[in-house]
Amino acid sequence: MLIEIPFDSKDAKNGKVATMEDAKAWALVTFEDGEVKSVEFYDNREDINDFVDYAIVARQGEPIWPLMEENIFVLVAHEGATLDEMMEGFKFKELHEASY
């Protein structure tokens, strides 16, 4: 499955989730069998051409309508979460559904 995440950098190891407005890059994570298979970074969300299953955002109240219009299920991590923290939360269903 594919998961998109707004990031503060193009660094999968040290980068953190950013608000959609402040994102410096968008990570596209391939997550299969309970683990990250690959991470690709894009300068803009619009550059992602694949069908995305989930998005993880930094906090409630993000402007998630464009994601929902594309039938992307949106989850919320805590601000400043690393990729490892988010994927662990995703794997164990600890992330909350975004409200609009």
Phi, psi and omega in degrees: 000155181251135181232128177253143185218129173287131186238158178273356180195180175258034182248104183293331183281315186250351181289164181227158176298141179236164173294157180300323180292324184263002184300131175266344178199162175242125177271137172245110186257128171266116185240116182219144177053038176076015179212159178284123178268323179200158176225125175242146179246143179232148180291325182226149177300324181296343179282347180278117184257355182279160174283119184260135181273317184225155168231145175241125181246168188282333184195164174296153177088003176293156178282082189266001182306316179300325179291315181294326178295336177266012180060036175265128178281126188252128177244161183241127172260175174274146181305136178085007179292143176276169178300315180300317180296318180293317182291327175294316177298321178295312183301319184261016176056042180261355178273146182265151176289137179289143174252156183233000000 
